């Protein structure tokens, strides 16, 4: 643990660097703590030796190291109250009874992205407690239709299907068979039942059974897969840390890779902060994320920004949204 003065100096440096993205010199600290420049320089040198501060090549000032940010988050960060405007905007979204839960989550991400200028991500999927209640189809034209999957917990998903040259009567027959045979089946068991129980029966009643079966198999597979919603990806372009074309291209490539984004999924219910190498996504970013859960949906909320992130502000926003989701 650091001395009281060292704690104050480190907090001042982190807070100032978060706001200005410029190395912090001793003058600011002298003015704030009423210490001599010699004392401050000595303390800053100690913090650097401890690996909490780093010296840049372009300035005599210091910047927080990855270890310094971690110490700040664990020991120095103070809870920050949300602004009245932010709370009002989020309350308006969650109090809109016309929206399904997934809609407020998506709209909340947009608000957070605007407030923080970071990138926000929601990974959501039906919880394992869901069982199939019904599947319906709605024809759009002769070749396209929408399949609607409804669970016993009230979770609803829809997917467009293109089945050119297949009669609507055969598609409806398949839907009737699925509803008759596997309603009440847990969603994560449906693929197995479709393959070994439903598929042989469909073949007896439907001439183009292979195409129709595959289309409905894909519908259920997509239902259980992770739904990804990324908001504010271009916000990273405005961060001075990411002014390198190669760096931003690398991050954007990762954001476009479904497997990498899936790995952001959080198993812990707390608000968790992963700084630099801790996040296994990119060494130059921080990811703050949490798991959310409702009776019919579960997922992860994540915010990606530079290591020079307004940690207290982001944690407050995520806490609020998580509480709102839990009360729905």
C-alpha positions in Angstrom: 0.0 0.0 0.0 1.1 3.6 -0.7 1.4 6.5 1.8 -1.5 8.9 1.9 0.4 11.5 -0.1 1.4 8.9 -2.7 -2.3 7.9 -3.0 -3.3 11.5 -3.6 -0.6 12.1 -6.2 -1.5 9.0 -8.1 -5.2 9.8 -8.0 -4.5 13.4 -9.2 -2.4 12.0 -12.1 -4.9 9.4 -13.2 -7.9 11.8 -12.9 -6.0 14.5 -14.9 -4.8 12.2 -17.5 -8.2 10.7 -18.0 -9.6 14.1 -18.8 -6.8 15.6 -20.9 -4.8 12.7 -22.3 -1.6 14.6 -21.6 1.3 13.7 -19.4 1.0 15.2 -15.9 3.9 17.3 -14.5 4.8 18.2 -11.0 3.4 21.7 -11.2 -0.2 20.6 -11.1 0.4 18.4 -8.1 2.4 21.1 -6.2 -0.5 23.5 -6.7 -3.1 20.9 -5.5 -1.2 19.5 -2.5 0.8 22.6 -1.5 4.0 20.6 -1.7 7.4 21.6 -2.9 8.4 20.5 -6.4 11.3 18.5 -5.0 8.9 16.5 -2.7 6.5 15.9 -5.6 9.3 14.8 -8.0 10.6 12.4 -5.4 7.2 10.9 -4.8 6.6 10.6 -8.6 9.9 8.8 -9.0 8.9 6.4 -6.2 5.6 5.7 -8.0 7.5 5.1 -11.2 9.8 2.7 -9.5 6.8 0.8 -8.2 5.5 0.5 -11.8 2.4 2.7 -11.2 3.6 5.6 -13.4 5.4 5.7 -16.7 7.5 8.5 -18.3 6.8 9.3 -21.9 9.5 10.1 -24.5 7.9 13.4 -25.5 7.4 15.0 -22.1 8.9 15.1 -18.6 5.4 14.4 -17.2 4.1 11.0 -16.1 1.2 8.9 -17.2 -0.5 6.0 -15.4 0.8 2.5 -16.2 -1.5 -0.5 -16.6 -0.6 -1.4 -13.0 -1.3 2.2 -12.0 -4.9 2.1 -13.4 -5.5 -1.2 -11.6 -4.4 0.3 -8.3 -6.6 3.3 -9.0 -9.6 1.2 -9.7 -9.1 -1.1 -6.7 -8.1 1.5 -4.1 -8.7 5.1 -5.2 -11.7 5.3 -7.5 -14.7 7.0 -5.8 -18.3 6.3 -6.7 -19.7 8.8 -9.1 -23.4 9.9 -9.2 -25.1 9.8 -12.6 -26.2 13.2 -14.0 -29.9 14.0 -13.8 -30.0 14.1 -17.6 -28.5 10.7 -18.0 -30.8 9.2 -15.4 -33.9 10.8 -17.0 -33.0 9.5 -20.5 -32.5 6.0 -19.2 -35.6 6.0 -17.1 -37.6 7.1 -20.1 -36.4 4.1 -22.1 -37.0 1.6 -19.3 -40.5 3.0 -18.5 -41.7 2.7 -22.0 -44.1 -0.3 -21.7 -44.4 -0.6 -25.4 -40.8 -1.9 -25.7 -39.7 -5.5 -25.2 -36.7 -5.8 -22.9 -34.2 -6.2 -25.7 -35.2 -2.8 -27.1 -34.5 -0.8 -23.9 -31.1 -2.6 -23.6 -30.2 -1.6 -27.2 -31.4 2.0 -26.6 -29.5 2.2 -23.3 -26.4 1.3 -25.2 -26.9 4.2 -27.6 -27.3 6.6 -24.7 -24.2 5.3 -22.9 -22.2 5.5 -26.1 -23.3 9.1 -26.5 -22.5 10.0 -22.9 -19.1 8.4 -22.7 -17.9 8.4 -26.4 -16.9 4.8 -26.0 -18.0 1.6 -27.8 -20.8 -0.4 -26.2 -21.7 -4.0 -26.7 -24.6 -6.2 -25.7 -24.4 -10.0 -26.1 -27.8 -11.6 -25.4 -29.5 -14.9 -25.9 -32.4 -16.9 -24.6 -31.7 -18.3 -21.2 -31.4 -22.1 -20.8 -34.6 -22.1 -18.7 -36.7 -21.3 -21.9 -38.8 -24.0 -23.4 -40.5 -23.8 -26.8 -44.1 -22.6 -26.6 -44.8 -22.2 -30.3 -43.4 -21.5 -33.7 -45.4 -19.6 -36.3 -44.8 -18.4 -39.8 -46.0 -15.2 -41.5 -45.7 -15.2 -45.4 -44.3 -12.0 -46.8 -44.6 -13.0 -50.5 -44.4 -16.2 -52.6 -40.8 -16.8 -51.7 -40.2 -15.2 -48.3 -41.7 -15.6 -44.9 -40.9 -14.8 -41.3 -40.6 -17.5 -38.7 -41.5 -16.5 -35.1 -40.3 -18.5 -32.2 -42.0 -18.0 -28.8 -40.9 -19.5 -25.5 -42.8 -20.2 -22.3 -41.0 -17.3 -20.6 -42.2 -14.8 -23.2 -39.0 -14.5 -25.2 -39.8 -13.8 -28.9 -37.4 -14.0 -31.8 -38.1 -13.8 -35.5 -36.0 -14.7 -38.6 -36.6 -14.1 -42.3 -36.6 -17.3 -44.4 -36.3 -17.6 -48.2 -37.7 -20.9 -49.5 -38.1 -20.4 -53.3 -40.2 -23.0 -55.1 -41.5 -24.5 -51.9 -45.3 -24.6 -51.3 -46.7 -22.7 -48.3 -48.8 -25.8 -47.5 -45.7 -28.0 -47.0 -44.1 -25.3 -44.8 -47.2 -25.1 -42.7 -47.3 -28.9 -42.4 -43.7 -28.8 -41.1 -44.6 -26.1 -38.6 -47.6 -28.1 -37.3 -45.4 -31.2 -36.9 -42.8 -29.2 -34.9 -45.4 -27.7 -32.7 -47.0 -31.1 -32.1 -43.8 -32.9 -31.4 -41.5 -30.6 -29.5 -43.5 -27.9 -27.7 -42.4 -27.8 -24.1 -38.8 -28.9 -25.0 -36.0 -26.8 -23.5 -34.5 -24.6 -26.2 -31.0 -26.0 -25.8 -32.3 -29.5 -26.5 -34.3 -28.7 -29.6 -31.5 -29.2 -32.2 -31.1 -32.8 -31.0 -34.8 -33.5 -31.1 -35.2 -32.0 -34.5 -32.4 -34.2 -35.9 -33.4 -37.5 -34.4 -37.1 -37.3 -33.8 -38.7 -34.6 -36.0 -36.7 -35.0 -39.2 -37.7 -38.6 -39.9 -41.4 -37.7 -39.5 -41.2 -34.6 -41.7 -39.7 -36.9 -44.5 -43.0 -38.9 -44.5 -45.3 -35.9 -45.0 -43.3 -33.3 -46.9 -41.7 -33.8 -50.4 -39.1 -31.1 -50.1 -38.3 -32.1 -46.5 -34.5 -31.6 -46.7 -34.7 -27.9 -47.6 -37.6 -27.1 -45.2 -36.0 -29.0 -42.3 -32.6 -27.2 -42.8 -34.4 -23.8 -42.9 -36.1 -24.5 -39.5 -33.0 -26.1 -38.0 -31.2 -22.8 -38.8 -33.9 -20.8 -37.2 -33.6 -22.6 -33.9 -29.8 -22.6 -34.1 -29.8 -18.8 -34.5 -32.2 -18.5 -31.6 -29.7 -20.1 -29.2 -26.7 -18.3 -30.7 -25.4 -15.1 -29.2 -27.2 -11.9 -30.5 -24.6 -9.2 -30.8 -25.3 -5.5 -30.8 -22.4 -3.1 -31.1 -23.0 0.7 -30.8 -20.5 3.5 -31.3 -17.7 1.6 -32.9 -16.5 4.8 -34.6 -16.2 6.5 -31.2 -12.8 4.8 -30.9 -11.6 7.0 -33.8 -11.9 10.1 -31.6 -9.6 8.7 -28.9 -6.0 10.1 -29.2 -4.6 6.7 -28.2 -6.0 5.2 -31.4 -4.6 7.7 -34.0 -2.6 5.0 -35.7 -4.3 3.5 -38.8 -2.9 0.1 -38.1 -4.1 0.2 -34.5 -7.7 1.2 -35.3 -7.8 -1.3 -38.2 -6.7 -4.0 -35.8 -9.4 -3.1 -33.2 -12.1 -2.8 -35.9 -11.2 -6.2 -37.3 -11.6 -7.7 -33.8 -15.0 -6.0 -33.4 -16.1 -7.6 -36.7 -15.1 -11.1 -35.7 -18.0 -12.9 -34.1 -15.8 -15.4 -32.3 -13.7 -12.7 -30.7 -16.8 -10.7 -29.6 -18.4 -13.9 -28.2 -15.3 -14.3 -26.0 -16.3 -11.0 -24.3 -19.2 -12.8 -22.6 -19.1 -12.4 -18.8 -20.0 -15.1 -16.3 -19.8 -12.9 -13.2 -22.7 -10.8 -12.0 -20.5 -8.0 -10.6 -19.3 -5.0 -12.6 -15.9 -6.2 -13.7 -13.1 -4.1 -15.0 -10.5 -5.6 -17.3 -7.5 -3.3 -18.1 -5.2 -3.9 -21.0 -3.7 -7.4 -21.0 -6.4 -8.5 -18.5 -9.2 -8.4 -21.1 -7.7 -10.7 -23.8 -9.3 -8.6 -26.5 -6.7 -5.8 -27.0 -3.8 -4.7 -24.8 -4.6 -1.0 -25.4 -8.2 -1.0 -24.3 -10.2 -1.4 -21.1 -13.4 -3.4 -21.1 -15.9 -2.9 -18.3 -18.7 -5.5 -18.3 -21.3 -7.3 -16.4 -23.7 -10.2 -16.8 -27.4 -9.6 -16.8 -30.2 -12.0 -16.4 -34.0 -12.0 -16.6 -36.5 -14.9 -16.5 -36.2 -15.4 -20.2 -32.9 -13.7 -21.4 -29.3 -13.6 -20.3 -26.3 -11.8 -21.6 -23.4 -9.4 -21.2 -23.2 -5.6 -21.3 -19.7 -4.3 -22.1 -18.1 -1.0 -22.7 -14.9 -0.7 -24.6 -12.6 2.4 -24.4 -9.0 3.4 -23.9 -7.3 2.5 -20.7 -7.6 6.2 -20.0 -11.3 5.6 -19.3 -13.7 7.4 -17.0 -14.0 4.4 -14.8 -16.3 5.9 -12.2 -18.7 7.2 -14.7 -18.9 4.0 -16.7 -19.4 1.8 -13.6 -22.3 4.1 -12.4 -24.0 3.8 -15.8 -23.7 0.0 -15.9 -24.9 -0.3 -12.3 -28.0 1.7 -13.2 -28.8 -0.3 -16.3 -28.2 -3.6 -14.6 -30.6 -2.7 -11.8 -33.2 -1.6 -14.2 -33.0 -4.8 -16.2 -33.2 -6.8 -12.9 -36.4 -5.0 -11.9 -38.2 -5.6 -15.2 
